[in-house]
Amino acid sequence: MITLRRAGERGGFDHGWLDTRHTFSFADYHDPRHMGFRHLRVINEDRVQGGQGFPRHGHRDMEIISYVLEGELRHHDSLGNGSVIRSGDVQRMSAGTGVLHSEANASPDTVVHFLQIWLLPGQAGLAPGYEQKTFSDADKRGRLRLVASPDGRDGSVMIHQNVELHAAILDPGRELVHKPAPGRHAWLQVARGAVTLNGARLDQGDGAAVSDEPSLAIVGVEPAEVLLFDLA
């Protein structure tokens, strides 16, 4: 079964400095039909204007992944980490017992466009942690590149949950096939461009929840970048 979540149906707000779109309920957007999928709790598509950002704030017991599509995102946290996240970078912050952080556009005059993803951790009260790695376009082109996993294999960032996150860049006509193991589920998020998923078209910002499908065929319609979550 494939259930589509269209970009235009998402919640969200344009605050001027921030244009944000919520695949699942978040902050002032609440829809009991869309509270997450399996361990996937948040997919926010954010565009932050130059010189603007999120002031210092706290999180607990959440695995937070930032995936930058355009621009640069500056990060500081109470663990002492400071970095700039660029296109191709994947940042994982485990909030665990508690962490404070701030995020801001590192440029004064260009927009930073990124996805913020939250996953429920496998257990509460973990020690906070941070990791950041870069995956080139060449590494993701025409293949499902593992970028986050429970064991950090193949150079992926390590998350504290039974979820594998793959990223792929597809040219038009290129097909990728993913076969979830029995009992596994999937979520496909189109970060840019357009694809078909088992024949159904998904455009930028669209998502799809997948259960009880033995095989997923993802085909590029326009030049596209997608994220595929393989979930318990």
Steps between C-alpha positions, in 0.01 A plus 500: 500500500628844404343811658597832346559818699487788254715809551202733472318320779777553755471740788728798523552870537680785330649715774692725262842395624392131492281313252432157653292205383410211733436149368387398849345690792748748644486811719175689426402258222305203636322235297424172681508320164863599449697446822792317339566163343651215701807651676502799263353796686595819311589602146515878477603674179649834605618802306678756718581847373853638509628600843202340677462184705369309799626637834637270768239244607484154653416143398475169685471135395500551125730408211521813282639492146564812291535454123600817315387543139621854429702756691675467834363437849705602802466282812610554863406281798554455871729201433757741359438420134509775242478434129363613165280247320506526121327328211588131516560504874302285741500607864374280783436638845383262771317713754486224762491633856498855368688734270477869411580619150453780252477493121542795266553578136877537462453744212377859541325514162407155363235253614591171667264217403508184708302209639480451875415142592414363844501132592386354830801334667511134596515596867470807717779654703789442260810716522480793254719471192589664171629384162534655155608344169507602134357296213584630154254520213710242316464263796120527487444518125316199363511306827345485844786620719471408869549824696364404846468163673495337845856368461663778298605259228628606158600836641147601598421704810378287791148541636353340810205335331429208265476725195712520188501822299609498136550797268500487121533735204317381189518612140180476292430139410736357762340224710596390849347197669477449875365181655407542867557195717181324619328705767687820410341823383623798299450872457610675180550879509566695181750771588501648148387413150247226423492120501252217475465245778352175369340710228362782720650843433652697787624856463726717716374496859280194454541198724368145506446248779559142391393176669460145371671572168762237407679730256526876441588632156611865506538657155622851424252718309695823537850535650423402859638444847317269739530369853388144571441390860498125565312461830420224746 
